[in-house]
């Protein structure tokens, strides 16, 4: 999957055993947070849909 924000993309792996609530963009240094209704930053900024929450 790719994580993208501010035009910058970074390949990485989404954690499967926990939610990641914050992520600092390596390019612009913005601290990203999930939006209301999302469980983690990958749900909104990732290029792959999050797995269903169990």
C-alpha positions in Angstrom: 0.0 0.0 0.0 1.0 3.6 -0.3 0.5 6.3 2.2 -0.1 9.7 0.6 -0.5 13.3 1.7 0.6 16.7 0.3 1.5 15.1 -3.0 4.2 12.9 -1.2 3.8 9.1 -1.3 5.5 6.5 0.8 5.2 2.8 0.4 4.7 0.9 3.7 2.7 -1.7 5.5 -0.5 -1.1 7.3 -0.4 -2.7 10.8 -2.9 -5.6 11.0 -2.9 -6.0 14.8 -3.4 -2.4 15.9 -4.7 1.0 14.7 -2.2 3.8 14.0 -3.8 7.0 15.2 -1.1 9.4 14.3 1.5 9.7 11.5 4.0 12.4 10.7 4.5 13.0 7.0 8.1 12.7 6.2 7.8 15.5 3.6 5.9 18.3 5.2 6.1 17.1 8.8 2.3 17.5 9.3 0.9 15.2 12.0 -2.0 13.4 10.5 -5.0 12.0 12.5 -7.9 9.8 11.5 -11.1 11.6 10.6 -14.4 11.0 12.5 -15.6 7.5 11.8 -12.2 6.2 10.7 -10.2 3.9 13.0 -6.7 4.9 11.8 -4.8 7.2 9.5 -4.5 4.5 6.9 -8.3 4.5 6.4 -8.2 8.1 5.0 -4.7 8.6 3.7 -3.8 5.1 2.5 -4.3 3.7 -1.0 -5.8 0.4 0.3 -9.0 0.1 2.2 -8.7 -0.8 5.8 -9.9 -4.3 6.8 -13.2 -4.4 8.7 -13.0 -3.9 12.4 -13.7 -7.0 14.4 
